Amino acid sequence: MTPVAKLTHIQVQKRVENALRQIEALESTYETITIGQLVSRRARTHGSRVAIEVFERGERATYSEMDRSSNKYAHALRAFCVRKGDRIGVMLPNRIEFPILWFAIAKLGAVMVPINVRYTPREIEYVLSDTQAKFAVVDESAWSVFSAMEPWPRELATERVILVGQPSGGTATGLDELLKGVDDSLVEERIRPDDLLNIQYTSGTTGFPKGCMLTHDYWGVSSYQAICWEQRYQRYLSAQPFFYVDPPGHLLKSYRQGGTLYLAPQLSSTRFIGWVKQHRIDWCQFPQLVARQAEAADEDGSTFLKQTLNWGWSPDTVRQFRKRFRVHTQDAYGMTEIGFGTRMTTELDELADSGSVGIRAPFRALRLMNEDGRPTPVGDVGELWVRGRGIFKGYWSKPEANAALFEGEWFKTGDLMRRDELGLYWLVGRTKDMIRRSSENIAALELETVIREIPEIADVAAVPVRDVKRGEEVKICVQLTEGVRPDILAVERILKHARAHLAAFKVPRYIAFTPVLPRTASSNKVLKRELMAVSNPLAGAYDTEEKRWR
């Protein structure tokens, strides 16, 4: 890709206007489709083509095989008494059974509840109990943690657990056993676009994760948004765990284009570029950390990449990446709740390194609002509100959160943006009390709730610390009870408790002790801005990775 000249203001204005007209055309030609219908249709049009390859496991399936296998799984689940609307917890690593199960659940009209394989028994129990899941599918590698839940979810009978892999010796039913003698005929079930398909847990501001209710229409619209302004690529890479929202989106994006999705066993920053080269990938969601590592290592940049999605990269990193890899990049803004909110179109490729996240995505109306509920003037910063077809249906069994975050059809994202007079948006920051460590969202309140369970701790505040490798790291500021010393024993007590009750990515790296946490005079809330405003946030903190005081 050769460098291009910058556009004049008039040229940008014309191109934005043209892109907005394209969006209206794309919206008018959209065809409503359920996920089961898309799977069956692609089996008819691209039957012999490989739909997915889970490399390094030696697993692959054509479009026809994915359709027939998901039919077979659906019939087996129905024989296991799964019915439309039932919630099914699925705790699997990246293996081919995961997308097949998702398609089967879609064809039955049931609801998948993906579970992070790094969750502790406490976190697993919370998700299953919150959704009142009646069934669960668990990988052999996660069985010991899953079976250690205490208390056991009330709605989940032990005989309704399906094990993928070697028999556990317990009451779980093996998936292979369940599939014996089952045919792969068409699944007869009336599925509507507004039927739920996923309850996808995501961290928020209210402590423990909340379940986003995602419908078939959500997945249909978001996958359609994903292919707008793109060529029909053939080879796609997804390197995140399939229990996150991105890989299923990548699979549907590939399905819409009739391509092949190469699914990595797990994200690896050191192996990512090797996978891109080995599998001759045309398109992928490229991690910023990998791009920075490639720059530092003077990577030659010789790949078959044609386009990448680059969430929230710095302008300098975009410029270096485009020069080194000679590839088109596209920034965007999105979240689990809304799919895509904005995208930078190919019409505006010259602005790829401007820092803008683009213009509104198809089916999205956007507002920037002040704290007083009035629209923010052009050029000023405001909270982004979003509405449109296919956004989530709210948080599962969280009426108070839904009442607080919805204003009619408008969803309050909690993210701060600026908009210029042309309709281009810039992401400025977050209003949410959340820490973004690598690709993980960590709710500060959830972490604080767990740490406060330690009797020796009077109070605690979790705050982000900038980190070159992970974007942000987790720091907790601890106020001990009277008479307890802030020594290595206190650190070990905190770490032991955190590791027992939180996923590894939520465990704090830095632990600082303070005689008293700063608070507001009126509401007695902790003043986190004061905790984050110090010149050296690591001074005096214990580094749990390097095992030393800073």
C-alpha positions as CSV (number, residue, x, y, z in Angstrom):
1,M,0.0,0.0,0.0
2,T,1.5,3.3,-1.1
3,P,1.1,6.5,1.0
4,V,-1.8,8.8,0.0
5,A,-2.2,12.5,0.1
6,K,-4.3,14.1,2.9
7,L,-7.7,15.3,2.0
8,T,-8.9,18.9,2.0
9,H,-11.8,19.9,4.3
10,I,-14.2,20.0,1.2
11,Q,-13.1,16.6,0.1
12,V,-13.6,15.1,3.5
13,Q,-17.1,16.6,3.6
14,K,-18.1,15.2,0.3
15,R,-16.7,11.8,1.1
16,V,-18.6,11.7,4.5
17,E,-21.8,12.7,2.7
18,N,-21.3,9.9,0.2
19,A,-20.5,7.4,2.9
20,L,-23.7,8.4,4.8
21,R,-25.7,7.8,1.6
22,Q,-24.1,4.4,1.3
23,I,-25.1,3.6,4.8
24,E,-28.8,4.4,4.0
25,A,-28.6,2.2,1.0
26,L,-27.1,-0.6,3.0
27,E,-29.8,-0.3,5.6
28,S,-32.6,-0.4,2.9
29,T,-31.2,-3.6,1.3
30,Y,-30.6,-5.6,4.5
31,E,-32.3,-9.0,4.6
32,T,-33.5,-10.3,8.0
33,I,-32.0,-13.7,8.8
34,T,-31.7,-15.9,11.8
35,I,-28.4,-17.7,12.5
36,G,-29.8,-21.1,11.7
37,Q,-31.0,-19.8,8.4
38,L,-27.6,-18.4,7.6
39,V,-25.9,-21.7,8.4
40,S,-28.2,-23.7,6.2
41,R,-28.1,-21.2,3.4
42,R,-24.3,-21.2,3.3
43,A,-24.3,-25.0,3.3
44,R,-26.3,-24.9,0.0
45,T,-24.2,-22.2,-1.6
46,H,-20.7,-23.2,-0.4
47,G,-21.2,-26.7,0.8
48,S,-17.7,-28.2,0.0
49,R,-15.7,-25.2,1.1
50,V,-14.0,-25.3,4.5
51,A,-16.0,-23.1,6.9
52,I,-13.7,-23.3,9.9
53,E,-10.4,-24.7,10.9
54,V,-9.3,-24.9,14.5
55,F,-5.6,-25.2,13.7
56,E,-3.2,-26.9,16.1
57,R,-6.1,-29.2,17.0
58,G,-6.4,-30.6,13.5
59,E,-10.1,-29.8,13.4
60,R,-11.9,-28.5,10.4
61,A,-15.4,-28.7,8.8
62,T,-17.0,-27.6,5.6
63,Y,-20.1,-25.6,5.4
64,S,-22.1,-28.7,4.7
65,E,-20.5,-30.5,7.7
66,M,-21.2,-27.6,10.0
67,D,-24.9,-27.6,9.0
68,R,-25.3,-31.3,9.4
69,S,-23.3,-31.5,12.6
70,S,-25.2,-28.6,14.2
71,N,-28.5,-30.4,13.2
72,K,-27.2,-33.6,14.9
73,Y,-26.2,-31.7,18.0
74,A,-29.6,-30.0,18.1
75,H,-31.5,-33.3,17.9
76,A,-29.3,-34.7,20.6
77,L,-29.9,-31.7,22.9
78,R,-33.6,-31.9,22.3
79,A,-33.5,-35.6,23.3
80,F,-31.7,-34.4,26.4
81,C,-34.8,-32.3,27.1
82,V,-33.4,-28.9,26.0
83,R,-36.3,-26.8,24.9
84,K,-36.7,-23.3,23.3
85,G,-35.7,-20.6,25.7
86,D,-33.7,-22.8,28.0
87,R,-30.4,-21.4,29.1
88,I,-27.3,-23.5,28.5
89,G,-24.0,-22.7,30.2
90,V,-21.1,-23.5,27.8
91,M,-17.6,-23.7,29.2
92,L,-15.2,-24.7,26.5
93,P,-11.8,-23.7,25.1
94,N,-11.4,-23.1,21.3
95,R,-12.4,-26.4,19.8
96,I,-14.7,-27.2,17.0
97,E,-17.5,-28.4,19.2
98,F,-18.0,-24.8,20.5
99,P,-19.2,-23.2,17.2
100,I,-21.2,-26.4,16.3
101,L,-22.9,-26.2,19.7
102,W,-23.7,-22.5,19.2
103,F,-25.3,-23.2,15.8
104,A,-27.2,-26.1,17.3
105,I,-28.5,-23.9,20.2
106,A,-29.5,-21.3,17.6
107,K,-31.5,-23.9,15.6
108,L,-33.3,-25.0,18.8
109,G,-34.2,-21.5,19.9
110,A,-32.3,-22.1,23.1
111,V,-29.9,-19.6,24.7
112,M,-26.2,-20.0,25.1
113,V,-24.5,-18.6,28.2
114,P,-20.7,-18.6,27.4
115,I,-18.5,-19.1,30.5
116,N,-14.9,-17.9,30.6
117,V,-12.7,-21.0,31.2
118,R,-10.5,-19.0,33.6
119,Y,-13.4,-18.3,35.9
120,T,-13.3,-19.6,39.5
121,P,-16.0,-21.8,41.0
122,R,-17.5,-18.7,42.6
123,E,-17.8,-16.9,39.2
124,I,-19.1,-19.9,37.4
125,E,-21.8,-20.4,40.0
126,Y,-22.8,-16.7,39.8
127,V,-23.3,-16.8,36.0
128,L,-25.3,-20.1,36.1
129,S,-27.4,-19.0,39.0
130,D,-28.1,-15.6,37.6
131,T,-29.4,-17.0,34.3
132,Q,-31.1,-20.0,36.0
133,A,-29.4,-22.2,33.5
134,K,-30.9,-25.7,33.4
135,F,-28.1,-27.3,31.3
136,A,-24.3,-27.0,31.0
137,V,-21.7,-28.2,28.6
138,V,-18.2,-28.4,30.1
139,D,-14.8,-29.2,28.7
140,E,-12.7,-31.9,30.4
141,S,-10.0,-29.3,31.1
142,A,-12.5,-27.2,33.1
143,W,-14.3,-30.0,34.9
144,S,-12.3,-29.9,38.2
145,V,-13.0,-26.2,38.6
146,F,-16.6,-26.5,37.4
147,S,-17.4,-29.4,39.7
148,A,-16.0,-27.5,42.7
149,M,-18.9,-25.0,42.7
150,E,-20.3,-24.4,46.2
151,P,-23.2,-23.9,46.4
152,W,-24.3,-25.7,43.3
153,P,-26.7,-23.7,41.1
154,R,-30.3,-24.5,42.2
155,E,-31.7,-24.9,38.6
156,L,-28.9,-27.1,37.3
157,A,-29.3,-30.8,38.1
158,T,-26.0,-32.6,38.0
159,E,-27.4,-35.1,35.5
160,R,-28.0,-32.2,33.0
161,V,-24.3,-31.5,32.6
162,I,-22.7,-32.6,29.4
163,L,-18.9,-33.3,29.3
164,V,-16.8,-32.7,26.2
165,G,-13.8,-35.0,26.3
166,Q,-12.8,-37.9,28.5
167,P,-15.4,-39.2,31.0
168,S,-15.2,-37.7,34.5
169,G,-16.3,-40.7,36.5
170,G,-19.2,-38.5,37.8
171,T,-22.8,-38.0,36.8
172,A,-22.1,-35.9,33.7
173,T,-23.1,-37.3,30.3
174,G,-20.5,-37.5,27.6
175,L,-21.2,-35.5,24.4
176,D,-20.0,-38.5,22.3
177,E,-22.5,-40.7,24.1
178,L,-25.3,-38.2,23.6
179,L,-24.6,-38.1,19.8
180,K,-24.7,-41.8,19.2
181,G,-27.4,-42.9,16.8
182,V,-28.7,-39.3,16.2
183,D,-29.5,-38.2,12.7
184,D,-28.6,-34.9,11.0
185,S,-32.0,-34.1,9.5
186,L,-33.4,-30.6,9.3
187,V,-34.3,-29.2,12.7
188,E,-38.0,-28.1,12.9
189,E,-38.4,-25.1,15.2
190,R,-39.9,-21.7,14.7
191,I,-37.2,-19.2,15.4
192,R,-37.9,-15.4,15.2
193,P,-35.2,-12.7,14.8
194,D,-36.0,-11.3,18.2
195,D,-35.5,-14.6,20.0
196,L,-32.6,-14.6,22.4
197,L,-29.5,-16.5,21.3
198,N,-26.8,-15.4,23.8
199,I,-26.6,-14.1,27.3
200,Q,-23.1,-12.6,27.1
201,Y,-21.6,-11.5,30.4
202,T,-19.6,-8.3,30.4
203,S,-18.2,-6.3,33.3
204,G,-19.9,-3.1,34.2
205,T,-20.2,-0.4,36.9
206,T,-22.4,-2.4,39.3
207,G,-19.9,-4.9,40.5
208,F,-20.4,-8.4,39.3
209,P,-20.8,-9.0,35.5
210,K,-24.1,-8.4,33.8
211,G,-25.6,-10.6,31.1
212,C,-26.3,-8.8,27.8
213,M,-29.3,-10.3,26.1
214,L,-28.3,-10.8,22.4
215,T,-30.9,-11.9,19.9
216,H,-30.6,-13.5,16.5
217,D,-31.2,-10.1,15.0
218,Y,-28.3,-8.7,17.0
219,W,-25.9,-11.2,15.4
220,G,-27.5,-10.7,12.0
221,V,-27.1,-7.0,12.1
222,S,-23.7,-6.9,13.7
223,S,-22.3,-9.4,11.2
224,Y,-23.8,-7.3,8.4
225,Q,-22.2,-4.2,9.8
226,A,-18.8,-6.0,9.9
227,I,-18.7,-6.7,6.1
228,C,-19.9,-3.2,5.0
229,W,-17.2,-1.4,2.9
230,E,-15.1,-4.5,2.6
231,Q,-14.2,-6.8,-0.3
232,R,-15.2,-10.5,-0.2
233,Y,-12.2,-11.9,1.6
234,Q,-11.6,-15.7,1.8
235,R,-9.3,-16.3,4.7
236,Y,-10.1,-14.9,8.2
237,L,-8.2,-15.2,11.5
238,S,-9.7,-15.1,15.0
239,A,-7.3,-15.5,17.9
240,Q,-9.5,-14.8,21.0
241,P,-11.5,-17.3,23.1
242,F,-14.8,-18.2,21.5
243,F,-16.6,-17.4,24.8
244,Y,-16.0,-13.7,24.0
245,V,-18.2,-11.8,21.7
246,D,-15.6,-11.2,19.0
247,P,-14.9,-14.7,17.6
248,P,-18.5,-15.6,17.0
249,G,-18.8,-12.3,15.2
250,H,-15.7,-13.2,13.1
251,L,-17.2,-16.5,12.3
252,L,-20.5,-14.9,11.1
253,K,-18.5,-12.3,9.1
254,S,-16.7,-15.1,7.3
255,Y,-20.0,-17.0,6.8
256,R,-21.6,-13.9,5.1
257,Q,-18.6,-13.8,2.7
258,G,-18.3,-17.6,2.2
259,G,-14.8,-17.6,3.5
260,T,-12.8,-19.8,5.9
261,L,-12.3,-18.8,9.5
262,Y,-9.0,-20.0,11.1
263,L,-9.5,-20.2,14.8
264,A,-6.4,-20.1,17.0
265,P,-6.2,-22.2,20.2
266,Q,-5.7,-19.0,22.2
267,L,-4.4,-15.5,21.8
268,S,-0.6,-15.3,21.6
269,S,1.2,-12.0,20.9
270,T,4.4,-13.8,20.0
271,R,2.8,-16.3,17.5
272,F,0.1,-14.1,16.0
273,I,2.1,-12.8,12.9
274,G,3.3,-16.4,12.3
275,W,-0.3,-17.5,12.1
276,V,-1.1,-14.7,9.7
277,K,1.7,-15.8,7.4
278,Q,1.2,-19.5,7.7
279,H,-2.5,-19.4,6.9
280,R,-2.2,-16.6,4.3
281,I,-4.8,-14.6,6.1
282,D,-6.6,-11.8,4.2
283,W,-8.4,-10.2,7.2
284,C,-8.1,-10.2,11.0
285,Q,-8.7,-8.1,14.0
286,F,-5.1,-7.1,14.8
287,P,-3.9,-6.5,18.4
288,Q,-2.1,-3.2,19.0
289,L,0.4,-5.0,21.2
290,V,1.4,-7.3,18.3
291,A,1.8,-4.2,16.1
292,R,4.1,-2.6,18.6
293,Q,6.1,-5.7,19.0
294,A,6.5,-6.0,15.2
295,E,7.8,-2.5,15.1
296,A,10.3,-3.1,17.9
297,A,11.5,-6.3,16.3
298,D,11.7,-4.7,12.8
299,E,9.4,-7.4,11.4
300,D,9.6,-7.5,7.6
301,G,5.8,-7.2,7.2
302,S,5.5,-9.6,4.3
303,T,2.0,-11.1,4.7
304,F,-1.1,-11.7,2.5
305,L,-3.1,-9.3,4.7
306,K,-5.4,-7.0,2.8
307,Q,-7.3,-5.3,5.6
308,T,-7.4,-5.2,9.4
309,L,-9.7,-4.0,12.1
310,N,-7.8,-1.9,14.7
311,W,-9.8,-1.0,17.7
312,G,-8.7,2.3,19.3
313,W,-5.0,2.4,18.1
314,S,-2.9,5.4,18.5
315,P,-2.3,7.4,15.3
316,D,1.5,6.7,15.4
317,T,0.9,3.0,15.7
318,V,-1.5,3.1,12.7
319,R,1.0,5.0,10.6
320,Q,3.9,2.6,11.4
321,F,1.7,-0.4,10.9
322,R,0.4,0.7,7.5
323,K,3.9,1.5,6.3
324,R,5.4,-1.8,7.5
325,F,2.6,-4.2,6.5
326,R,1.3,-2.2,3.5
327,V,-2.3,-3.0,4.4
328,H,-5.5,-1.0,4.8
329,T,-6.6,-0.5,8.4
330,Q,-10.0,0.4,9.8
331,D,-10.8,1.8,13.2
332,A,-14.2,1.5,14.8
333,Y,-16.0,1.9,18.1
334,G,-18.2,-0.8,19.5
335,M,-19.2,-2.8,22.6
336,T,-21.0,-6.0,23.4
337,E,-24.2,-4.2,24.0
338,I,-24.5,-2.5,20.6
339,G,-22.2,-4.3,18.2
340,F,-20.6,-1.5,16.0
341,G,-21.5,2.1,16.9
342,T,-19.1,3.7,14.4
343,R,-16.7,2.7,11.6
344,M,-14.1,4.4,9.5
345,T,-15.1,3.7,6.0
346,T,-12.9,3.0,3.0
347,E,-14.2,6.3,1.6
348,L,-12.0,7.9,4.3
349,D,-9.0,5.7,4.2
350,E,-6.7,8.8,4.2
351,L,-8.0,9.6,7.7
352,A,-7.1,6.1,9.1
353,D,-4.3,7.7,11.2
354,S,-6.3,10.7,12.4
355,G,-7.4,9.1,15.6
356,S,-11.1,9.2,14.6
357,V,-13.2,6.1,15.0
358,G,-15.3,7.1,12.0
359,I,-18.9,7.8,11.3
360,R,-22.1,6.2,12.5
361,A,-22.3,2.5,11.5
362,P,-25.4,1.1,9.7
363,F,-28.5,0.9,11.8
364,R,-27.0,3.2,14.5
365,A,-28.3,6.6,15.6
366,L,-25.9,8.4,17.9
367,R,-26.2,11.3,20.4
368,L,-23.7,13.0,22.6
369,M,-25.2,14.2,25.8
370,N,-24.2,16.4,28.7
371,E,-24.6,15.4,32.4
372,D,-27.7,17.6,32.6
373,G,-29.4,15.6,29.8
374,R,-29.0,18.1,27.1
375,P,-27.3,17.5,23.7
376,T,-23.6,18.4,23.6
377,P,-22.6,21.1,21.1
378,V,-20.5,20.1,18.1
379,G,-16.9,19.9,19.1
380,D,-17.5,19.4,22.8
381,V,-17.2,16.1,24.7
382,G,-20.3,14.2,25.8
383,E,-21.5,10.8,26.8
384,L,-22.4,8.6,23.8
385,W,-26.0,7.4,23.6
386,V,-27.0,4.8,21.0
387,R,-30.2,3.4,19.5
388,G,-31.0,1.3,16.5
389,R,-32.0,-2.1,15.2
390,G,-30.2,-5.1,16.7
391,I,-28.7,-3.6,19.8
392,F,-29.0,-5.8,22.9
393,K,-32.3,-6.2,24.7
394,G,-31.0,-5.1,28.1
395,Y,-29.3,-6.8,30.9
396,W,-30.7,-10.2,32.1
397,S,-32.7,-9.8,35.3
398,K,-31.2,-6.4,36.0
399,P,-34.2,-4.0,36.0
400,E,-32.5,-1.3,38.0
401,A,-29.5,-1.3,35.6
402,N,-31.8,-1.2,32.6
403,A,-33.8,1.7,34.1
404,A,-30.6,3.6,34.7
405,L,-28.9,3.0,31.4
406,F,-31.8,3.3,29.0
407,E,-33.7,6.5,28.2
408,G,-36.5,5.2,26.0
409,E,-34.8,3.5,23.1
410,W,-31.5,5.2,23.8
411,F,-28.7,3.2,25.5
412,K,-26.2,5.2,27.6
413,T,-22.8,3.7,26.8
414,G,-20.8,5.4,29.5
415,D,-18.2,6.3,27.0
416,L,-17.1,9.9,26.2
417,M,-16.8,11.1,22.6
418,R,-16.4,14.3,20.6
419,R,-18.1,14.9,17.2
420,D,-17.0,17.4,14.6
421,E,-19.3,19.2,12.2
422,L,-18.8,16.6,9.5
423,G,-20.1,13.7,11.6
424,L,-16.7,12.1,12.5
425,Y,-16.3,10.8,16.0
426,W,-13.4,10.7,18.4
427,L,-13.3,8.4,21.5
428,V,-12.1,10.5,24.5
429,G,-12.5,8.3,27.6
430,R,-14.9,6.3,29.8
431,T,-17.2,7.3,32.5
432,K,-17.4,3.7,33.8
433,D,-15.4,2.6,36.8
434,M,-13.6,-0.1,34.8
435,I,-10.1,-1.2,34.2
436,R,-9.1,-2.5,30.8
437,R,-6.3,-5.0,31.2
438,S,-5.2,-6.4,27.8
439,S,-8.5,-7.5,26.2
440,E,-10.3,-7.9,29.5
441,N,-12.8,-5.5,31.2
442,I,-12.5,-5.6,34.9
443,A,-15.2,-4.0,37.0
444,A,-13.5,-2.2,39.9
445,L,-16.5,-2.8,42.2
446,E,-16.4,-6.6,41.7
447,L,-12.8,-6.6,42.6
448,E,-13.3,-4.4,45.6
449,T,-16.3,-6.5,46.8
450,V,-14.1,-9.6,46.9
451,I,-11.1,-8.0,48.6
452,R,-13.4,-6.4,51.3
453,E,-14.3,-9.9,52.4
454,I,-10.9,-10.2,54.1
455,P,-11.4,-9.3,57.8
456,E,-8.2,-7.4,58.1
457,I,-9.2,-4.9,55.4
458,A,-11.3,-1.9,56.4
459,D,-11.8,-0.6,52.8
460,V,-10.2,-0.9,49.3
461,A,-10.3,1.0,46.0
462,A,-9.2,-0.5,42.7
463,V,-7.8,1.9,40.0
464,P,-6.1,1.5,36.7
465,V,-2.3,2.1,36.1
466,R,-1.0,2.8,32.7
467,D,1.1,-0.2,31.3
468,V,3.0,-0.4,28.1
469,K,2.4,-4.1,27.6
470,R,-1.2,-4.5,28.7
471,G,-2.7,-1.0,28.3
472,E,-3.7,-0.8,31.9
473,E,-2.8,-2.8,35.0
474,V,-4.8,-3.3,38.2
475,K,-3.8,-1.5,41.4
476,I,-5.6,-1.7,44.7
477,C,-5.3,0.9,47.4
478,V,-5.9,-0.8,50.7
479,Q,-6.9,0.6,54.1
480,L,-6.2,-2.0,56.8
481,T,-8.1,-2.3,60.0
482,E,-6.6,-0.8,63.1
483,G,-3.5,-2.7,64.4
484,V,-2.8,-4.6,61.2
485,R,0.6,-3.9,59.6
486,P,1.1,-3.3,55.9
487,D,3.7,-6.0,55.4
488,I,4.4,-8.9,53.1
489,L,2.0,-11.1,55.2
490,A,-0.8,-8.7,54.4
491,V,0.1,-8.9,50.7
492,E,0.1,-12.7,50.7
493,R,-3.2,-12.8,52.5
494,I,-4.8,-10.5,49.8
495,L,-3.3,-12.5,46.9
496,K,-4.4,-15.8,48.3
497,H,-8.0,-14.6,48.7
498,A,-8.0,-12.9,45.3
499,R,-6.7,-15.9,43.5
500,A,-9.2,-18.2,45.2
501,H,-12.2,-16.1,44.2
502,L,-11.3,-14.2,41.0
503,A,-10.2,-15.1,37.5
504,A,-6.4,-14.7,37.1
505,F,-6.8,-11.7,34.9
506,K,-8.7,-9.8,37.7
507,V,-6.1,-10.4,40.4
508,P,-4.3,-7.1,41.2
509,R,-0.7,-6.6,40.2
510,Y,0.0,-3.7,42.4
511,I,-1.0,-3.5,46.1
512,A,-0.6,-0.2,48.0
513,F,-1.5,0.5,51.6
514,T,-2.8,3.8,52.9
515,P,-3.8,4.9,56.4
516,V,-7.1,6.3,55.1
517,L,-8.7,6.5,51.7
518,P,-9.6,10.0,50.5
519,R,-13.4,10.6,50.5
520,T,-15.9,13.3,49.5
521,A,-17.4,15.3,52.4
522,S,-21.0,15.0,51.2
523,S,-21.4,11.4,50.1
524,N,-18.4,9.8,51.7
525,K,-17.4,8.2,48.4
526,V,-13.8,7.3,47.7
527,L,-12.1,10.0,45.6
528,K,-10.4,7.8,43.0
529,R,-9.3,10.7,41.0
530,E,-7.0,11.7,43.8
531,L,-5.6,8.1,44.0
532,M,-4.9,8.3,40.2
533,A,-3.5,11.9,40.2
534,V,-0.3,11.1,42.0
535,S,2.9,11.7,40.0
536,N,4.2,8.1,40.5
537,P,1.3,5.7,41.0
538,L,3.7,2.8,41.7
539,A,5.7,4.5,44.4
540,G,5.4,2.5,47.6
541,A,3.2,-0.3,46.0
542,Y,4.1,-4.0,46.1
543,D,4.6,-5.4,42.5
544,T,3.1,-9.0,42.7
545,E,4.8,-10.0,39.4
546,E,8.3,-8.8,40.3
547,K,7.7,-9.6,43.9
548,R,9.2,-6.4,45.3
549,W,8.2,-3.1,46.8
550,R,8.4,-0.2,44.4
